[in-house]
Amino acid sequence: MRTVGVVVKQGSPEAVAFAREVVAWLDARGIAVVAERGGGGAAGPAELVDGRDELAQRADLLIVLGGDGTLLNVARSLRGQPVPILGANFGHLGFLTVFSSAEVLPMLERIFAGDYSVSERMLLAVRALRRDEVVANDVVFNDVVISKGGAIARMIDLDTSIDDNFVCSYRADGLIATTPSGSTAYSLSAGGPIIHPAVDVITLSPICPHMLTNRPIVLPDSVVVRVCVRSPDNDVVLSFDGQASCKLENDDIVEIVRAAAPARLVQCPDRSFYDVLRNKLHWGHR
C-alpha cells in the first residue's frame, strides 16, 4: 500500500488529535496520506482532496476515525468502491468501528506486512419511484426505513411484493429493510433476527405491525423488493441508514435490491463477530 486516506469525525477533538498522530506515523514510513478538504483532522503532510470519490480513487486504504455513524456515512458515499476501510471507535457503541485507538498503529503494521483480512459487507441499492420517475436513489450499509413522518400516531399501509409476487399489505408504523450488517441496528429493536455478516440476505421487519401475524422475514439476496405506499395524507418518510431522507407520497414505490458491489471492512484479528455481540450487545449476559 502506497497511499492511505484519513476521514475524521467532525467535532471530535480526540479523533482530530489522533488523526495527526496517524498522519505523522504514516509519513515517517514513506506512506502518502490524503484527506478530505475541510475534513477537520488532516495535518502536516496530508494532501487535501475534494470529495469522497477522489479520496477513494487515490487511497489503497481508508482509516475512519469516528463512531459507527461516521463509518456508515463513509461506506454509503463510496457506493461499493473496493477500497478497504479500517474503523477506529471515537463514538459510543463501536459495533462497526471495532478498533480502539491503541490498536490502530499495530494493525497498520500488520496491514503493510500483508497480514490482514477483509470482511465484505453487502449493501442495498434503493430507489423511490413516483409515476415512473426516480425521486430518490441511494445505497445503504445498514438499512432503509419507510415510516410515518408526523407526530400523530397514525399507521400507514405498505403493499409489499417480492419478485412481483404480492406478499402482504403491512399496516404498521413502518417497514425496515436491512442488510446482515444492519441486523444488529434498528431492525433488532423491531424484533428482527441477528444475521451473521457472511450470510448475504435481506430482512424485512415491520415496525409495530397492527397484525400479530406480521413478523420479520428473511429473503435471498437475489430478490427485488417493491413497497407501494398507501397514505393519502402523504405523511411518509424514506430514510437511508438514518442519515439521509426524503418524503414519500401516496402511491410512491420503493424498490430495494442488493447493490452491485459490497463495502470492505478490515477485520480485527483478535475478535470474532460473536465477541462483538457479547461485548457490545451484552449477548448472553445474565
C-alpha positions as CSV (number, residue, x, y, z in Angstrom):
1,M,0.0,0.0,0.0
2,R,1.3,3.4,-1.0
3,T,-1.4,5.8,-0.2
4,V,-3.8,5.9,2.9
5,G,-6.9,8.1,3.2
6,V,-8.0,9.5,6.5
7,V,-11.5,10.5,7.5
8,V,-12.2,12.1,10.8
9,K,-15.4,12.6,12.8
10,Q,-16.4,16.2,12.8
11,G,-16.4,17.9,16.2
12,S,-14.3,15.2,18.0
13,P,-11.1,16.7,19.4
14,E,-9.9,13.2,20.4
15,A,-10.3,12.0,16.8
16,V,-8.6,15.1,15.4
17,A,-5.6,14.7,17.8
18,F,-5.2,11.0,16.9
19,A,-5.5,11.8,13.2
20,R,-2.4,14.0,13.5
21,E,-0.6,11.2,15.2
22,V,-1.6,8.7,12.5
23,V,-0.6,11.1,9.7
24,A,2.8,11.7,11.3
25,W,3.3,7.9,11.7
26,L,2.5,7.2,8.1
27,D,4.6,10.0,6.8
28,A,7.6,8.7,8.8
29,R,7.3,5.4,6.9
30,G,7.0,7.0,3.5
31,I,3.3,6.4,3.1
32,A,1.4,9.1,1.3
33,V,-1.7,10.4,3.1
34,V,-4.8,12.0,1.6
35,A,-7.7,13.6,3.4
36,E,-10.9,15.5,2.7
37,R,-10.5,19.2,2.3
38,G,-12.3,20.8,5.2
39,G,-12.4,17.4,7.0
40,G,-11.1,18.8,10.2
41,G,-8.4,16.3,11.0
42,A,-5.7,16.3,8.4
43,A,-2.5,17.9,9.5
44,G,1.1,18.2,8.4
45,P,2.0,16.3,5.2
46,A,-1.5,15.1,4.3
47,E,-2.7,16.1,0.8
48,L,-6.2,17.5,0.7
49,V,-8.6,16.3,-1.9
50,D,-12.1,17.3,-2.9
51,G,-14.8,14.8,-2.1
52,R,-15.0,11.1,-1.2
53,D,-14.8,9.9,-4.8
54,E,-11.3,11.3,-5.3
55,L,-10.4,10.1,-1.8
56,A,-11.4,6.5,-2.6
57,Q,-9.7,6.6,-6.0
58,R,-6.4,7.8,-4.6
59,A,-6.3,5.6,-1.4
60,D,-5.4,2.0,-1.1
61,L,-6.8,2.0,2.5
62,L,-9.2,4.3,4.3
63,I,-8.9,4.9,8.0
64,V,-12.1,6.2,9.6
65,L,-11.7,7.8,13.0
66,G,-15.1,8.2,14.5
67,G,-18.2,6.3,15.6
68,D,-20.4,3.9,13.7
69,G,-22.3,6.8,12.2
70,T,-19.1,8.2,10.6
71,L,-18.3,4.8,9.1
72,L,-21.8,4.4,7.8
73,N,-21.5,7.8,6.1
74,V,-18.2,6.9,4.5
75,A,-19.4,3.4,3.3
76,R,-22.6,4.9,1.8
77,S,-20.6,7.7,0.0
78,L,-18.2,5.2,-1.5
79,R,-21.1,3.2,-3.1
80,G,-19.2,-0.1,-3.2
81,Q,-15.8,1.2,-4.4
82,P,-13.3,-1.5,-3.5
83,V,-11.0,0.4,-1.0
84,P,-10.9,-1.4,2.4
85,I,-12.0,0.6,5.5
86,L,-10.3,0.4,8.9
87,G,-12.7,1.9,11.5
88,A,-11.4,3.2,14.9
89,N,-14.0,4.0,17.5
90,F,-14.3,7.5,18.7
91,G,-18.0,7.3,19.2
92,H,-20.3,5.3,21.6
93,L,-21.2,1.7,20.7
94,G,-18.5,1.0,18.2
95,F,-20.1,-2.1,16.7
96,L,-18.7,-1.4,13.2
97,T,-15.7,0.7,14.2
98,V,-14.2,-2.3,16.1
99,F,-10.6,-1.0,16.6
100,S,-9.6,1.1,19.6
101,S,-7.1,3.9,19.1
102,A,-4.4,1.8,20.8
103,E,-5.0,-1.0,18.2
104,V,-4.8,1.2,15.1
105,L,-1.0,1.6,14.6
106,P,-0.2,-2.1,15.4
107,M,-2.9,-3.1,12.9
108,L,-1.4,-0.8,10.3
109,E,1.9,-2.6,10.8
110,R,0.2,-5.8,10.0
111,I,-1.7,-4.4,7.0
112,F,1.6,-3.2,5.5
113,A,3.1,-6.6,6.1
114,G,0.1,-8.2,4.2
115,D,-1.1,-9.9,7.4
116,Y,-4.8,-8.9,7.5
117,S,-8.2,-9.9,6.2
118,V,-11.2,-8.1,4.9
119,S,-14.9,-8.7,5.5
120,E,-17.1,-7.9,2.5
121,R,-20.4,-6.4,3.6
122,M,-23.3,-6.4,1.2
123,L,-25.1,-3.1,0.5
124,L,-28.6,-2.4,-0.6
125,A,-29.4,-0.2,-3.6
126,V,-32.7,1.8,-3.0
127,R,-34.7,4.0,-5.3
128,A,-38.1,5.7,-4.9
129,L,-40.4,6.0,-8.0
130,R,-43.2,8.5,-8.4
131,R,-45.2,7.9,-11.6
132,D,-42.2,6.0,-13.1
133,E,-39.8,8.9,-12.3
134,V,-36.9,8.3,-9.9
135,V,-37.2,10.8,-7.0
136,A,-34.6,9.3,-4.7
137,N,-31.7,6.9,-5.3
138,D,-29.1,5.8,-2.7
139,V,-27.1,2.9,-1.3
140,V,-27.3,1.8,2.4
141,F,-24.9,-0.2,4.6
142,N,-27.4,-0.9,7.4
143,D,-31.0,-0.3,6.5
144,V,-33.6,1.6,4.6
145,V,-36.7,2.6,6.6
146,I,-40.2,3.6,5.4
147,S,-42.0,5.2,8.3
148,K,-44.7,7.7,9.1
149,G,-43.4,11.2,9.2
150,G,-45.6,13.1,11.6
151,A,-46.2,13.2,15.3
152,I,-49.8,11.9,15.0
153,A,-50.0,8.2,15.9
154,R,-51.5,7.1,12.6
155,M,-50.4,3.9,10.9
156,I,-49.6,3.5,7.2
157,D,-50.3,0.8,4.7
158,L,-47.4,-0.6,2.7
159,D,-48.3,-3.0,-0.1
160,T,-45.2,-5.3,-0.4
161,S,-44.2,-7.6,-3.3
162,I,-41.1,-9.8,-3.8
163,D,-40.1,-10.5,-7.4
164,D,-43.6,-9.3,-8.5
165,N,-45.3,-11.8,-6.1
166,F,-47.6,-10.0,-3.7
167,V,-46.7,-10.8,-0.1
168,C,-49.0,-8.7,2.1
169,S,-50.1,-5.2,2.9
170,Y,-48.3,-4.2,6.1
171,R,-50.4,-1.9,8.4
172,A,-47.8,-0.6,10.7
173,D,-45.7,2.4,11.8
174,G,-43.3,1.4,9.1
175,L,-41.0,-1.2,7.5
176,I,-37.3,-1.8,7.8
177,A,-35.3,-3.5,5.0
178,T,-31.9,-4.4,6.3
179,T,-28.6,-6.0,5.3
180,P,-26.9,-8.5,7.6
181,S,-24.7,-5.7,9.0
182,G,-27.8,-3.8,9.8
183,S,-29.5,-6.7,11.6
184,T,-28.0,-5.5,14.9
185,A,-29.2,-2.0,14.4
186,Y,-32.8,-0.7,14.2
187,S,-34.2,-4.0,12.9
188,L,-33.1,-5.7,16.1
189,S,-35.2,-3.2,18.1
190,A,-38.2,-4.1,15.9
191,G,-37.8,-7.8,16.7
192,G,-35.7,-8.7,13.7
193,P,-33.2,-11.6,13.8
194,I,-29.4,-11.2,14.1
195,I,-27.8,-12.2,10.9
196,H,-24.1,-13.2,10.6
197,P,-22.4,-10.7,8.2
198,A,-21.2,-13.6,6.0
199,V,-24.8,-14.6,5.2
200,D,-26.0,-12.5,2.3
201,V,-29.7,-12.0,2.8
202,I,-32.3,-9.2,3.0
203,T,-34.5,-8.9,6.1
204,L,-37.9,-7.2,6.2
205,S,-39.0,-6.1,9.7
206,P,-42.3,-4.3,10.2
207,I,-42.4,-1.6,12.9
208,C,-45.2,-2.1,15.4
209,P,-47.5,-4.0,13.0
210,H,-51.2,-3.9,13.7
211,M,-51.5,-7.7,12.9
212,L,-50.0,-10.3,15.2
213,T,-49.2,-12.5,12.2
214,N,-46.8,-9.9,10.7
215,R,-43.3,-11.0,11.6
216,P,-39.9,-10.3,10.2
217,I,-39.0,-12.3,7.1
218,V,-35.5,-13.3,5.8
219,L,-35.1,-13.3,2.0
220,P,-32.5,-14.3,-0.6
221,D,-30.2,-11.5,-1.7
222,S,-31.3,-12.1,-5.3
223,V,-34.8,-10.8,-4.8
224,V,-36.4,-7.4,-5.8
225,V,-38.5,-5.9,-3.0
226,R,-41.1,-3.4,-4.0
227,V,-43.2,-1.5,-1.5
228,C,-46.1,0.7,-2.6
229,V,-47.0,3.5,-0.1
230,R,-50.7,3.8,0.7
231,S,-51.0,7.0,2.7
232,P,-53.4,9.6,1.3
233,D,-52.1,12.3,3.7
234,N,-48.6,11.9,2.2
235,D,-47.0,11.9,5.6
236,V,-44.4,9.2,5.0
237,V,-40.6,9.4,5.1
238,L,-37.9,7.2,3.4
239,S,-34.6,7.2,5.3
240,F,-31.2,5.8,4.3
241,D,-29.1,4.5,7.2
242,G,-30.8,7.1,9.4
243,Q,-28.5,9.8,7.7
244,A,-30.5,11.0,4.7
245,S,-34.2,11.0,4.0
246,C,-36.9,12.1,1.6
247,K,-40.6,12.5,1.8
248,L,-42.9,10.0,0.0
249,E,-46.3,10.5,-1.4
250,N,-49.3,8.2,-1.8
251,D,-48.7,5.5,-4.5
252,D,-44.9,6.0,-4.5
253,I,-43.0,2.8,-5.0
254,V,-39.8,2.0,-3.1
255,E,-37.6,-0.6,-4.9
256,I,-34.9,-2.4,-2.9
257,V,-32.2,-4.8,-4.3
258,R,-28.8,-5.9,-3.5
259,A,-26.2,-3.4,-4.6
260,A,-23.7,-4.4,-7.3
261,A,-20.6,-4.2,-5.1
262,P,-20.0,-4.6,-1.3
263,A,-18.3,-2.4,1.2
264,R,-15.0,-3.9,2.6
265,L,-14.1,-3.6,6.3
266,V,-10.7,-4.6,7.7
267,Q,-11.3,-7.3,10.3
268,C,-9.9,-7.2,13.8
269,P,-7.8,-10.4,14.0
270,D,-8.4,-10.8,17.8
271,R,-12.2,-10.5,17.9
272,S,-14.9,-12.6,16.2
273,F,-18.4,-11.5,15.4
274,Y,-19.6,-13.4,18.5
275,D,-17.1,-11.5,20.7
276,V,-18.6,-8.2,19.4
277,L,-22.1,-9.5,20.2
278,R,-21.1,-10.3,23.8
279,N,-19.1,-7.2,24.4
280,K,-21.2,-4.6,22.6
281,L,-24.7,-6.0,22.9
282,H,-24.1,-8.0,26.2
283,W,-25.3,-11.1,24.3
284,G,-26.0,-13.9,26.8
285,H,-25.3,-11.8,29.9
286,R,-27.4,-12.7,32.9
